[in-house]
Amino acid sequence: MALTTEQRVRRAAVKLFAAKGFHGTGIRDLAQAARISSASLYHYMGTKEDLLVDIMRECLDRLLLAARRALDTVDDPADALSALVTLHVMAHAAQPDETRVVDNEVSALSRTARRRIVALRDEYEAIWADTIGKGVSAGVFDAPEPAVTRLALLEMCTGVARWYSPRGPLPLDRLAARYAQLALRMLGSPALPGEQAAERAREVAAEVWRIRP
Protein backbone atom coordinates (compact mmCIF):
# COMPACT_ATOMS: atom_id res chain seq x y z
CA MET A 1 0.00 0.00 0.00
CA ALA A 2 1.37 3.39 -1.00
CA LEU A 3 2.19 5.82 1.79
CA THR A 4 0.23 9.04 2.11
CA THR A 5 2.14 12.32 1.86
CA GLU A 6 1.84 12.80 5.62
CA GLN A 7 3.32 9.34 6.19
CA ARG A 8 6.19 10.06 3.80
CA VAL A 9 6.96 13.31 5.61
CA ARG A 10 6.94 11.63 9.00
CA ARG A 11 9.07 8.70 7.84
CA ALA A 12 11.57 11.08 6.27
CA ALA A 13 11.70 13.16 9.46
CA VAL A 14 12.33 10.12 11.65
CA LYS A 15 15.24 8.96 9.51
CA LEU A 16 16.78 12.41 9.15
CA PHE A 17 16.36 13.45 12.79
CA ALA A 18 17.90 10.13 13.89
CA ALA A 19 20.83 10.41 11.47
CA LYS A 20 21.54 14.16 11.41
CA GLY A 21 19.77 15.51 14.47
CA PHE A 22 16.93 18.02 14.57
CA HIS A 23 19.11 21.08 14.08
CA GLY A 24 21.17 19.35 11.39
CA THR A 25 18.07 18.64 9.30
CA GLY A 26 16.88 21.42 7.03
CA ILE A 27 13.49 21.98 5.47
CA ARG A 28 14.98 21.27 2.06
CA ASP A 29 16.30 17.93 3.37
CA LEU A 30 12.84 16.95 4.60
CA ALA A 31 11.11 18.01 1.41
CA GLN A 32 13.60 16.15 -0.78
CA ALA A 33 13.37 12.96 1.31
CA ALA A 34 9.55 13.11 1.30
CA ARG A 35 9.51 13.86 -2.45
CA ILE A 36 7.49 17.07 -2.19
CA SER A 37 8.30 20.75 -2.65
CA SER A 38 9.57 22.85 0.23
CA ALA A 39 6.58 25.17 -0.20
CA SER A 40 4.16 22.25 0.26
CA LEU A 41 5.92 20.80 3.29
CA TYR A 42 4.36 23.07 5.91
CA HIS A 43 0.89 22.00 4.80
CA TYR A 44 1.66 18.48 5.98
CA MET A 45 3.70 19.08 9.13
CA GLY A 46 3.10 22.51 10.66
CA THR A 47 6.49 23.61 11.98
CA LYS A 48 9.56 21.41 12.12
CA GLU A 49 9.28 21.35 15.91
CA ASP A 50 5.64 20.26 15.66
CA LEU A 51 6.85 17.27 13.66
CA LEU A 52 9.56 16.45 16.21
CA VAL A 53 7.11 16.69 19.12
CA ASP A 54 4.63 14.43 17.32
CA ILE A 55 7.30 11.77 16.72
CA MET A 56 8.44 11.89 20.34
CA ARG A 57 4.93 11.91 21.78
CA GLU A 58 3.78 8.95 19.71
CA CYS A 59 6.84 6.89 20.67
CA LEU A 60 6.48 7.65 24.39
CA ASP A 61 2.72 7.03 24.28
CA ARG A 62 3.39 3.59 22.84
CA LEU A 63 5.98 2.79 25.49
CA LEU A 64 3.52 3.81 28.21
CA LEU A 65 0.67 1.85 26.65
CA ALA A 66 2.81 -1.26 26.27
CA ALA A 67 4.12 -1.09 29.84
CA ARG A 68 0.65 -0.71 31.31
CA ARG A 69 -0.79 -3.53 29.24
CA ALA A 70 2.05 -5.90 30.02
CA LEU A 71 1.92 -5.24 33.78
CA ASP A 72 -1.86 -5.21 34.07
CA THR A 73 -2.02 -8.78 35.41
CA VAL A 74 1.50 -9.11 36.86
CA ASP A 75 2.05 -8.90 40.62
CA ASP A 76 5.50 -10.43 41.07
CA PRO A 77 8.23 -7.72 40.92
CA ALA A 78 10.72 -9.98 39.14
CA ASP A 79 8.18 -10.85 36.47
CA ALA A 80 7.18 -7.19 36.15
CA LEU A 81 10.77 -6.04 35.70
CA SER A 82 11.37 -8.80 33.16
CA ALA A 83 8.34 -7.65 31.19
CA LEU A 84 9.50 -4.02 31.21
CA VAL A 85 12.99 -4.99 30.05
CA THR A 86 11.56 -7.23 27.33
CA LEU A 87 9.34 -4.44 26.01
CA HIS A 88 12.05 -1.79 26.14
CA VAL A 89 14.61 -3.96 24.36
CA MET A 90 12.17 -5.06 21.68
CA ALA A 91 10.98 -1.49 21.03
CA HIS A 92 14.52 -0.11 20.77
CA ALA A 93 15.71 -2.99 18.60
CA ALA A 94 12.78 -2.84 16.18
CA GLN A 95 12.27 0.95 16.15
CA PRO A 96 15.81 2.31 16.51
CA ASP A 97 15.27 5.57 14.63
CA GLU A 98 12.16 6.61 16.57
CA THR A 99 13.63 5.74 19.94
CA ARG A 100 16.93 7.44 19.06
CA VAL A 101 15.04 10.64 18.30
CA VAL A 102 13.28 10.49 21.67
CA ASP A 103 16.50 9.76 23.53
CA ASN A 104 18.71 12.32 21.78
CA GLU A 105 16.62 15.32 20.75
CA VAL A 106 14.89 16.50 23.94
CA SER A 107 17.36 19.37 24.22
CA ALA A 108 16.29 20.61 20.78
CA LEU A 109 12.76 21.36 22.00
CA SER A 110 11.48 24.72 23.13
CA ARG A 111 10.76 25.07 26.84
CA THR A 112 7.01 24.46 26.56
CA ALA A 113 7.36 21.45 24.27
CA ARG A 114 10.15 20.04 26.41
CA ARG A 115 7.96 20.11 29.51
CA ARG A 116 5.29 18.05 27.74
CA ILE A 117 7.71 15.45 26.43
CA VAL A 118 9.72 15.19 29.66
CA ALA A 119 6.46 14.68 31.57
CA LEU A 120 5.68 11.65 29.38
CA ARG A 121 9.21 10.32 29.79
CA ASP A 122 9.00 10.76 33.57
CA GLU A 123 5.65 8.95 33.60
CA TYR A 124 7.24 6.00 31.82
CA GLU A 125 10.29 5.93 34.08
CA ALA A 126 7.99 6.08 37.11
CA ILE A 127 6.63 2.67 36.13
CA TRP A 128 10.16 1.31 36.29
CA ALA A 129 10.82 3.08 39.59
CA ASP A 130 7.62 1.67 41.10
CA THR A 131 8.48 -1.85 39.96
CA ILE A 132 12.00 -1.68 41.40
CA GLY A 133 10.67 -0.13 44.61
CA LYS A 134 8.15 -2.92 45.09
CA GLY A 135 10.89 -5.50 44.60
CA VAL A 136 13.11 -3.79 47.17
CA SER A 137 10.24 -3.56 49.68
CA ALA A 138 9.45 -7.25 49.18
CA GLY A 139 13.09 -8.22 49.72
CA VAL A 140 13.30 -9.57 46.17
CA PHE A 141 15.70 -6.92 44.84
CA ASP A 142 18.90 -5.51 46.31
CA ALA A 143 19.12 -1.89 45.15
CA PRO A 144 20.65 0.49 47.73
CA GLU A 145 20.36 3.32 45.18
CA PRO A 146 17.13 2.54 43.27
CA ALA A 147 17.28 5.65 41.07
CA VAL A 148 20.80 4.83 39.91
CA THR A 149 19.76 1.24 39.26
CA ARG A 150 16.78 2.37 37.21
CA LEU A 151 18.90 4.69 35.07
CA ALA A 152 21.55 2.00 34.57
CA LEU A 153 18.96 -0.52 33.43
CA LEU A 154 17.30 1.91 31.05
CA GLU A 155 20.65 2.92 29.58
CA MET A 156 21.62 -0.73 29.11
CA CYS A 157 18.37 -1.60 27.34
CA THR A 158 18.27 1.59 25.28
CA GLY A 159 21.72 0.86 23.87
CA VAL A 160 20.27 -1.98 21.81
CA ALA A 161 19.07 0.63 19.31
CA ARG A 162 22.68 1.42 18.41
CA TRP A 163 23.81 -2.03 17.39
CA TYR A 164 20.99 -4.58 17.00
CA SER A 165 20.45 -6.09 13.56
CA PRO A 166 17.74 -8.60 12.65
CA ARG A 167 20.40 -10.31 10.54
CA GLY A 168 22.45 -11.08 13.65
CA PRO A 169 22.79 -14.53 15.20
CA LEU A 170 20.38 -13.93 18.12
CA PRO A 171 16.61 -13.70 17.52
CA LEU A 172 14.95 -10.70 19.14
CA ASP A 173 12.92 -12.71 21.65
CA ARG A 174 16.07 -14.48 22.89
CA LEU A 175 17.95 -11.19 23.08
CA ALA A 176 15.17 -9.67 25.17
CA ALA A 177 15.12 -12.72 27.45
CA ARG A 178 18.89 -12.48 27.94
CA TYR A 179 18.60 -8.81 28.89
CA ALA A 180 15.84 -9.68 31.37
CA GLN A 181 18.19 -12.22 32.99
CA LEU A 182 20.96 -9.62 33.19
CA ALA A 183 18.58 -7.10 34.76
CA LEU A 184 17.51 -9.51 37.49
CA ARG A 185 21.14 -10.36 38.24
CA MET A 186 21.97 -6.67 38.53
CA LEU A 187 19.28 -6.44 41.18
CA GLY A 188 20.55 -9.49 43.04
CA SER A 189 17.44 -11.51 42.29
CA PRO A 190 17.77 -15.31 42.16
CA ALA A 191 14.61 -15.52 40.06
CA LEU A 192 14.57 -16.28 36.35
CA PRO A 193 12.29 -14.30 34.05
CA GLY A 194 8.78 -15.72 34.28
CA GLU A 195 7.79 -17.25 30.94
CA GLN A 196 4.15 -16.20 31.26
CA ALA A 197 5.06 -12.55 31.85
CA ALA A 198 7.63 -12.67 29.03
CA GLU A 199 5.09 -14.15 26.64
CA ARG A 200 2.60 -11.45 27.55
CA ALA A 201 5.27 -8.79 26.93
CA ARG A 202 6.00 -10.24 23.50
CA GLU A 203 2.28 -10.27 22.69
CA VAL A 204 1.98 -6.63 23.72
CA ALA A 205 5.02 -5.71 21.62
CA ALA A 206 3.36 -7.33 18.61
CA GLU A 207 0.15 -5.41 19.28
CA VAL A 208 1.64 -1.99 19.94
CA TRP A 209 4.59 -1.93 17.53
CA ARG A 210 3.74 -4.85 15.23
CA ILE A 211 7.01 -6.43 16.28
CA ARG A 212 7.57 -10.04 15.35
CA PRO A 213 10.54 -11.74 17.06
Residue, then its C-alpha position, 0 to 999 in steps of 0.5 A: m500500500a502506498l504511503t500518504t504524503e503525511q506518512r512520507v513526511r513523517r518517515a523522512a523526518v524520523k530517519l533524518f532526525a535520527a541520522k543528522g539531528f533536529h538542528g542538522t536537518g533542514i526543510r529542504d532535506l525533509a522536502q527532498a526525502a519526502r519527495i514534495s516541494s519545500a513550499s508544500l511541506y508546511h501544509y503536511m507538518g506545521t512547523k519542524e518542531d511540531l513534527l519532532v514533538d509528534i514523533m516523540r509523543e507517539c513513541l512515548d505514548r506507545l511505550l507507556l501503553a505497552a508497559r501498562r498492558a504488560l503489567d496489568t495482570v503481573d504482581d511479582p516484581a521480578d516478572a514485572l521487571s522482566a516484562l519491562v525490560t523485554l518491552h524496552v529492548m524489543a521497542h529499541a531494537a525494532q524501532p531504533d530511529e524513533t527511539r533514538v530521536v526520543d532519547n537524543e533530541v529533547s534538548a532541541l525542543s522549546r521550553t514548553a514542548r520540552r515540559r510536555i515530552v519530559a512529563l511523558r518520559d517521567e511517567y514512563e520511568a515512574i513505572w520502572a521506579d515503582t516496579i523496582g521499589k516494590g521489589v526492594s520492599a518485598g526483599v526480592f531486589d537488592a538496590p541500595e540506590p534505586a534511582v541509579t539502578r533504574l537509570a543503569l537498566l534503562e541505559m543498558c536496554t536503550g543501547v540496543a538501538r545502536w547495534y541490533s540487527p535482525r540479521g544477527p545470530l540472536p533472535l529478538d525474543r532471545l535477546a530480550a530474554r537475555y537482557a531480562q536475565l541480566a537485569l535480574r542479576m543486577l538487582g541481586s534476584p535469584a529468580l529467572p524471568g517468568e515465561q508467562a510474563a515474558e510471553r505477555a510482553r511479546e504479545v503486547a510488543a506485537e500489538v503496539w509496535r507490530i514487532r515479530p521476534 
